[in-house]
């Protein structure tokens, strides 16, 4: 029974995790050209381009958050779906063991990590029968940072900076603009959105996510929706959110919209936000052997051009500030928003579980003057220790309820993450003399190469993504986006883009 099916699924998972499809590459390549050289967004895009090349060459995860796996499968009548589901789950577990996926499945009540990406509801597997004599499997990997930026609107409504939003296509347009503006850098912009008009709350989100299986360069068969997609793409980048929320000319690389019928009393607009690391591939399989007959979204016979060719990412500009932890207050207070830094020395990871734990328990290491990295790396066990295979930043705003207290209590001098933090953290940075450093979200291969060694690990009972990893880094690049003087690039970009959001709403109204 389909003797090659397991191997084909393992290939699909590995390739999806490590190699962006050509349509996404083309969109990101266009973004690189659009952003003016020397800007913060251009610098971030250069790192992203190099990361894309590194991930494909090493077959390593593009982003350390390999996300929620969603399989959409078409099968002929009579195929044993129970058997196929079991083999897919086995392939997911094996890909996790090999470090192609990060263990992301946790018990929703206890928080315990299953360690193999398996558990109730994970992975997501949807079967659909069709009349063709082939098995088609499509896979989407969607990370937690962009998943948190999903949005659903019930119209009519009043939206900040947009006013009244009605049950019209223009109302849908305003919802999409608001969702993109709201995501800022938290969802690793430039991103893409799948949108559903109608349905109920559940089916609307499902259909919105299904739009992400379309290619970014396709044309919607519904002329009304095709026009709306064009309108969004012609205007949305005027928001000025830019790459990583740094400000810039590219905030969105794709908008795909579908519509399903609704109840008369309901008008939902559901938005599934995906990041630049838009991981989506598929295969067609032989129904007798399970071997891959055709790749979807990509042609293996067509060479993949290097994304970073001609771009400068690794060489120094001469303007970087070198940071050697442990850091003192005077060094930190000398930094200003916009400064580029290179970190060399010890760094400790800390995500949701670590931050919550530190509110009640002492740290396993001295955090005075330390650099705390919002990161859940992909690690593999090797003889003599651990090796990090992917290590980009996670979205920092989740730690806002804890960060100020941790800065004050333990003397942390620098926090590294993505997307920025809020007013409470900004006040604590100013009070204690600390900074927030924004790394490039999704650049997991790029940052993994900055890690010289894993010197230890604490709290492994939280699972590998949530444990505190003791890293030693070299020339780890980041940008100061919140300083010890009350300045925040994230606040400034959000305010400026909010003004543009109001202008774009009025343009549509005219």
N, C-alpha and C positions, 0 to 999 in steps of 0.2 A: 504494500500500500504506500505509494508515493515515497520510495526509499530515499530520495534526495531532498525531501521537503524540509527536514530539520536544517540541513546545511544551507539551503536556499534562504530560510528565514534568518539564520545567523549572518549570512552575507548581507541581507537587506538591513538588518539592525546595525551592523558595523558600518556599512556605507552611509546610511542615513545619519548616524551620529557624527561621522567624520568628514563628509563631503557635501557641500551645498549644491543644490541642483542648478543647472545653467541659467534658468530664468532669474533666480535670486542673485547669482553671481553677476549677471548682466546689470541688474538694478543697482547692486552695490558698486559695481564698476562705474556706473553713471554718476553715482553720488560722489565718488572720489574725484571725478572730473569737475563736478559742479562747485564743490567747496573751495574757496580761495586758499592758495598755498599759504602755510604759516599760521592759519587760524587754529583754534583749539579743536574744532570739529575735523579739520583736515588732518591734524596730528593723530586724532583718535581713529579716523578712517584708515590711515596708513598702518596703524597697529592691527586693526581689524583685518585688513587685506593680508598682512603677513601671517596672522593667525589662521586665516582660511587656508593659505598655502601649506602651513606647517601641519595642520590637522589632516589634510588630504594625504600629504606625503607620509605621515607617521601612522595613518589609520587610527588617530586618537580623537577623543571627543573635541568638537569645535568649542563647545561650552561645557564647563564642569557640571552644570545643571542639565542633565540629559532628559529631564522632564518626565511628563506623563506620556507613556506610549499609547497611541491610539491606532489600532489596526482596522481598516475598512476592507472587507474581503468579499469578492464576488465569486460564487461557485456554481457549477452546473447542478442540476437536480440529481440527487442520489449520492453526493459526496458526504463522507462521514465528518461532520463538523465537530463532533465531540473529540475525535482523534486529532483533528487539525488543531483544535484549541490546546490540547495537551502538549502537542509538539511545539507550538508557538511559545507556550509558557516555559518549556524546557530550553528553548533557544534564548529566551529572555534571561533566564537564570545563568546560562553559560556565557552570554555576552557580558553579564554583570561580573561574573567570576574573572573574565579576561580583562576587565577594566575598560570595556567599550561603553558601558553604562555605569552611572553612579547609583548605588543603592538608594532609591528614593521612596520606597513604599513603607510607610509607617502606620502603626496602629493609631486610629484616630482618637482613641480614648487614653491609651497608655503612652503613646509616643514612641513605642518600641519599634525599631527598624527591623524589617524581615531579613535584610541582608542580601536578598536575591531579586528584588523588584516584584515579588509575587505576594499576593494577599487578596482579601476581599475587594473586588473592584479594580484590581491592577494585575496585569495591564488591561486596558479597554479593548475589547475585541467585538466588532460588529460584523455579522454575516448577512449576506443578501444573495438569494438565488437569482441567476440570470440564464438566458437561453444559449449562451455561447459555450463551446466545448473548451474552456480554459479556466484556470484559476487565476484571479487577479488579486493581488495583495498590495494595498497602499498603506504607508506608515507615516505618521506625523509625530514628531517629538516636540512637545511644547513645555517650556520651563516654567517654574513657579513664579519668577519675577514678572514675566509677561502675563501669566495666568491671573495674577493679582490685579492686573490692569484691565481685565475684561470689564464691561459695563453693560447695564441693561436699563432702558428708559421706558417709562409708561406715560404715553402721551394722551392728552395735552399735559404740558408741564412748564414750570419756570426753571430755567437753568442759569447759573451764574454767568455773567458777562454776555448772555445771549437773549435774556428775556423770555417771553412766551414762545413755546415751541408747539406747533399744531400738528394735527394728524394729516400731514401732507409730505410730499417728497422733499420740500424745502425744510420741513421739520426734521425729517430723517437726516438731511445734510447737516443741520445744526447739531444733532446728536453725535454724528461721526466726528465733526470738528471738536466738540467738547471732549469726546473720549480720547482723541489724540492729544489735545492740550493737557488733559488731566494726567496722562501717562508720563509726560515730561521725560526725564532720563531714567525713571524707575523701571520702565519696560525695555531698556536697551534700544533706544531709538538710534537710527531710523527703523521703524517697524512696518508691519503690514496689518491690515484689519480684514477680517471676515465679518460680514454684517447680515443679519436676517431681519426683514420687516415682517411682523406678524407672528402667528403661532401663539402658543401659551408660553409661560416663563421657561419651561423645560425644553420644549421643542424649538423655541427660538434660539436658545444657546446652542443646541445641537446642530441646527441648520447653519448658524453663524460659523461654527467651527468647521462644518463641511465645506464652506466656501474657501477655506485655506488649502483645500486639496486642488483648487484651480491654479493654473499657472498665472504668474503676474502679468504676462503679456497677452492673455486671451481677451476675447471680446464677448461681453455678455449677450446671449441670444435675445434677451428682452431689451428692446431699444430704449425703453424708459429707464431701466436700470443701467444700461450701458452709458446713457447720457449722464446719469448721476455719478457713476464711477469716474467719468472723464472730468466732470465738474469738481469733484473732490480732489483729484490728482492735480488739476490745474491751479487750485487755490490753497490747499492745505499746507504746502511748504512755505507759504507766506506767514505762517504762525511764528517762525523763527525759533522753534524749540531746538532743532539741530541734533547732531550726533551726541548721544549720552546726555542730552539736555544742556549742552554747552553753549547753545545758541548757534544758528547757522541756517543754511538754505535748504537742507533736506531733513525733513522730520518723518516722512512716510514714503515707502517704496512701493506700496500696492494697496488697493482697495477693491474688494470683491463683495458684491451684494446679491443676495437672494431674497425671495419673498414666498411666504406660505400663507394660506388662509388663516383667519383669526375669528374670534368671537366678536359680535357687534360691540360688546362692552369693553373690549381690550384692544389696545394698539401698542404692542411692545416693539422696541428697536433694540436688538441684542447685538453687541459688538464683541467679537473674539479678537483680542490684540495679540499679535505675535512679534517677536523681536527680529533684529537683523539676522540672527542665527536661525533662519527659517528652514528647519530641517524637515524635508518632506520628499520621500522617494517611493517607488513602487516597482513591482515586477509582475510579469505574466509567466505562469508555470505550465509545464506539460502535465496534463491530467493523468498520465500513466506513471511518470517517474518523479514528478515534483521538481524537475530541473528548471532553472531559469531560462525561458525562451526569449524574453525581451525585457529590458529595463524601461520603466516609465520615467518621464521627465528628463532623462539623460540618455545619450548614445555613447556607450563605452568605446566605440570606434573613433569618436571625435576627440582629439586631444584637448585637454583642459588647459587654457592659458593661465599663466601665473597672475594672481591678483596684484601682488606687490611689486611687479616689475617696474623699475623706474622710480619707485617711491623710496623715501628715506625714513627709516624707522629706528635702526639700531645705533646710528652715529649720534654723538652728542652735539648739541647746538652751542655749547659753551656757556649757556645761561642757567643750567640746572644747579640746584642747591643740593649738596651731598648731605645725607642724614645717616648718622651711625648710631643706632640705639645702643644703650639707653640714652634718651634725649633730655636735655635740660631746658628749663623754662625760657631762658634768654634766647636760645637757638630758635625755639618755636615762635616766640613773639617777634622775631625778626622776619618771619614769613608773612606774605600777603597773598590774598586771592589772586590767582593767575600764575603764581610761581610754579615752575617745574621742579620736581625733586627726584632724586635717585636714592633709594634706601639700600643700605648694605649692613647686614648684621642679623640679629635675632628678630623674629616676628612671630606672633601667636595668633592662630585663627580663633574666631568666636562668632557663632551664629545664634539662633534663637535659644537653643537649650543652654548654651554657655552663659548668655546674658541673664536669662531667668535664674540660673543656678547661682551666679555671682551676687545676686541680690540678697542671698541668705547664707552663702558659704564663702570661705576664704579661697583665693585662687591657688592653684598648685605651684605657681611660679611667682616671682616678684614682678608685678606689673608697673612698678614705679619707673617712669621714663620710657615705658614700652610702646610698641606699635601693635595695635590690635586690628586684625584683618578679618573683615566680614566675608568669610569664604568657607565653603564646604567642598574641599577638594576631592578629586578622584584619586585614590591611592591603591597601590598593589603591594602585596607582601612579597618580599624577596629575601633571599638568604642574607641574614645579618641586619634586616631592618625593613624599612618602607621606602617606596618610591612614589613621588607625586607625578601623575600623568596628565592632570588637568587642574587648573587652580585660578580661575578668574573670580572676580568679586560678586557677591550676592547683593540684592537690593537692601540698602541700609535702613530705610524708613521703618521697617518692622522692629528695629531695636530702639526706636525713639522713646518708648516708655521706660527704658532701662539706662540708656547711654549716659545721661547727665549724672545720675547717681554713681555709676561705675567710674566715670572720669574723676569725680570728686573724691570717691572713697579710696581708689587704688592708685591714683597719680598717673594714669595712662596719658601719654603726650600726643599720640597720633592715632587716628582711626582711619582705616582704609576701607572703602566700599564703593558703591555706585548709587547714583540717583539722589544723593544728598540727604540731609536730615532736617528736622524741624526746629522751631523756636526754642524749645527746652534744651536741646543739645547745643545750639548756637550760644545760648546764654552760659552754659557750663564751659564751653570752649574759651569764652572770654574771661570767665571767672578764674579758671585754674591755669590757663595758658596752655592750650592744646589746639590742634588743627584737625580738620577733616580733609582727607586726601581721596580724590576720585580716581580710581583705576578704570580701565576700559572694560565695560561689561561684556561678557562672552569671550574675551580673549584668553581662553583657558590654556591653550598651548603656548602662547607667547609668555604668559606669566609663569607657567610651569618651568620654562627654561631659565627663569630667573632664580629658581630655588636650587641652592647648592646641596642641601641635605635636609633630612628630617632628623632632628636631634632628640625627639621624644613625642609622646602623645599622652594626653590626660583625658579622663572621663570617656573612655571607649564604650562605656555602657550606653551612651547616648546614640551610638551608631557612628560610622565613619564620617558622614557629612557634618554631624553635629559635635563631634569630639573637638577638643582643643589640641591642635597640632603645633608642635614646637618646630618652626622652620628657621633655616638660615638662608638668607637671600643675598643676591648681589645685583647691583644696578637695576633695582626694581623701580620702574617709572610710574609716577602719578602726578596729579596736578592739585594744588591747593585750591579747593573750592569753598571752604569755610575756614576763616582764620580766627585768631585770638583777639581780634579787634572788632568783632561784631559784624563782619562782612560775609555775605553769602552769595556766590554766583547763582545758586539754585533759586534763591528768593528773587534775585534780580531778573533772571530769565523768565521765571514764572509770571512776574508782574508785567514784563514787557510783552510776553506772548498773550497774556490776558487782554491787554489793550488791542493787540492785533486780532484776537478772537472776536471782540466786539465789532471791529471794522469789517471782518469777513462776513459776519452775520448781516450787517447792513448792506454790504455789496450784494449778497444773495437776495435780500428783500427788494432791492431796486430792479 
